[in-house]
Amino acid sequence: MILQWIALGVSVFFALLRLPGAVRGENREMFFALILLAAAMGLSIPAIYLPVDSVLGGVNVANLLIRYCIFAVLLILGMKGAAAFNAPRAQRLIAGPVGLAVVGVASAAVAVLFVLSDLPESSTALAAYWDQDTVNAYGDISRLYQAYVVSCLVPPLFLCAADSARRPDIRLSAGLLSLGLGVVFVHSLLILSVWNLQLVVWDRILPYSAVIVISIGLALIWNSRRVAKRRAPQGSLAKVYGSR
């Protein structure tokens, strides 16, 4: 599907745009988040997934990598994004003791369910194995973690976007991130509420559209950081994203 390639292209483009700053040591976490997001998008495409998984043994280890890439992206967003938009409670819930416990349990659960599933041949998105309860539970654990992180992040991001006292570029980046993450939340709930059923075209349109919007929002955060760095005194965004 063309939208998958667009999502991959957008995430790779913005990752490359951030590469010079990352080499200088500027906010490498967000650069790694874009790289991991691009990796997850690439592995969602059969033309990339199948040969990569073949190298990894042809037993769908590549799908497990997708899950862990997404977990890492969400954790980075919780650490850096929440701090940048002055959302300490969201930051604690995602990257504090509770958040780390949640992601630890989710990571262990998907690993156990992956091992318990019968996945003898490569299948993009594990489409050939959706009749297995362990495969469905494996996907649901991932979506539950996504829903948890998004429910922590979206409210403060939305409030930031609605705050007229904020700079327009910061409000725009917050708005795009809240929109993209909101779409992720809706998609996760739709899948969770319809056990073993596909959402056909919306199952592709919603998540990949969200990735495009989130990638643009992350790029605008970087640009906002560059603008804020030129101004004094520096605000919370400049302090967080100017850290090395």
Number of C-alpha atoms within 10 A of each C-alpha: 10 8 15 19 15 16 24 24 16 19 29 21 17 20 24 15 14 22 17 12 14 18 11 10 13 18 19 18 18 23 24 18 23 25 22 23 27 24 19 22 25 22 23 21 17 15 11 14 22 20 14 18 21 15 11 12 13 17 16 23 18 26 21 14 16 21 20 20 20 20 22 17 20 24 21 19 24 26 22 19 25 25 20 23 23 18 19 16 15 25 25 18 20 27 23 16 10 12 20 15 14 18 23 12 14 21 18 12 16 22 15 13 18 20 13 12 15 13 18 11 16 23 19 19 18 15 10 12 17 16 10 14 13 19 22 18 18 22 20 18 19 21 21 16 21 20 20 18 26 23 15 19 27 22 15 20 26 18 15 23 24 14 13 10 9 12 13 13 17 24 24 19 26 28 22 24 29 26 19 25 26 20 20 23 23 14 22 22 15 16 17 18 10 10 12 14 11 12 14 8 9 12 14 14 15 19 21 23 18 23 25 20 23 27 27 19 23 24 22 21 26 26 16 21 23 15 13 21 17 10 10 8 10 15 14 15 24 22 16 20 24 17 11 12
